[in-house]
Amino acid sequence: MKSIVQPKQLLASALMLLCGLTAMAQTTITTYKPGLSTDGAVYYLPKTVLNVSVTVTKTTYTPGELCQYADRYLRIAGISSKSESYYTLQSATIATEAVPDENKLFHILFAPNTVAPLVTMTEDCILHAINMPVPEAEQPLAVPVADEETQSLSPRSYMTEEMLMTGSKAKLAEIVAKEIYGIRESRNLIIRGQNEHMPKDAESLQIILAGLDEQEQALTQLFVGSIRTESFTETYQVIPSGEISRVVFARFSRKLGLLHGDDLAGAPIYIDVKAKQTLPEPMVEVVDEAATSKKGKRAKAKKQDENLQDGLVYNIPIKAEVKVYTNTQELITEQHNMAQLGRTETLSATLFTTKKNAKVLLDPATGALLRVE
C-alpha cells in the first residue's frame, strides 16, 4: 500500500464579485448544494483515517544435510528432517491521515463589500487558512526501510578438501564432527592461554575467537540445519464513522501470514475506537460590538440550527483510544484525535467584513480551529 501523502499547500486566488453593487451584503458560508453560485470557494472539512501497519515474522527451517547423524556424532536429539515455515505476529503501529469528509462540503461566497481575499487549502481542498499565509511544513526525509532478514552461513565455505571429496554421508558426518571437536579444543586452549601461538593483543584474540565460533556454527548447520527469519509489514486503512468495537480489519494465520479481513483461513485481528472525552453542549457565541465597547460584556445567543447560520464551519475533534488486538494478544493501544467523533461549530460571518477582516487558521489534519486574529 502507498504510504501516507503529506498535503502540500495550494493557494487559491481571491474570488470576488464586481463592486458595482452597493448593498450591505456580508460574506456568507453555507452548506454547498448543486446549482449554487460558483463565485466563491468550495472546501471540505477532514475526517481521520487510521493507517494500521501490522508486522509479522516468517521463520523458515531448512534441515541439514547430515541431520540424521546429529544424535550419533554430536549428541543433539530431536533434529527434524523436514522443512518447515511459519509466521509469528509481532507488533502494530498506528498513523493518522486526513482525507476530505464528503459529508462536510461547504461553499464560501465572497459577496460585495466584504474582505476574504485569501483562501489556503490542501491539495484535497481541505480548508487550511483564510486571510493569512501558512508556513510550509517541513517534510521529513524519506528513509527506506527494508524488511529484515537473517542470513545463514554457508557450511561448504568451511569444508576441507577431505570433506568435499567424501562420497559417503556417514563418512562425511564423522569427518565434520571431528573438525567441530577440534575447533572447540582450539578455542578452549586459547581461552586458557595454553595455545602455542597466542595472540599478542586483545583485539587479535577477539578476531580469532569470533572466526572459530563462526566456523563451528557453519559446520554444525550440516547437522542441525539452518533457520532464516524475515519480517513483513502490511498496512490497512480503517475509517471509522463513529465509535467501533471488535471490527475485523485483517486476519492472521500461522501458516499463511497476514490475510484480508474477509479470509476465514486466519484468526481475526480486531480494532476498537472509543471516545475518551465528552464535548459540552454546543453554544453559539455572538459578539455585540456596542456592548463590548460600552460595557465590555459579551452576549451569548441561544443554540441555533447550524444550517440556518452564516459563518465559517470548523471541526471540534475529540481524543479517542484506538486498540488493535487478537483473541490472545494486544498489539497496540494509543490515543489519537478523531475529527468525525466530534462535532462542527461555526464562526460568525461578521468576522469577515471590511471592518474586521479576520484571519483564521485551521488544522488541516483535524479541521480544528487553531487561531483567530
Secondary structure by P-SEA (a helix, b strand, c coil): cccbbbbcbbbbcccccccccccccccccccccccccccbbbbbbbbbbbbbbbbbbbbbbbbccccccccccccccccccbbbbbccccbbbbbbbbcccccbbbbbbbcccccccbbbbccccccccccccccccccccbbbbccbbbbbbbccccccccccccccaaaaaaaaaaaaaaaaaaaaaaaacccccccccaaaaaaaaaaaaaaaaaaaaacbbbbbbbbbbbbbbbbbcccccccccbbbbccccccccccccbbbbbbbbbbccccccbbbbbbcaaaaaaccbbbbbccccccccccbbbbbbbbbbbbbbccccccccbbbbbccccccccccccccccccbbbbbbccccccccccc
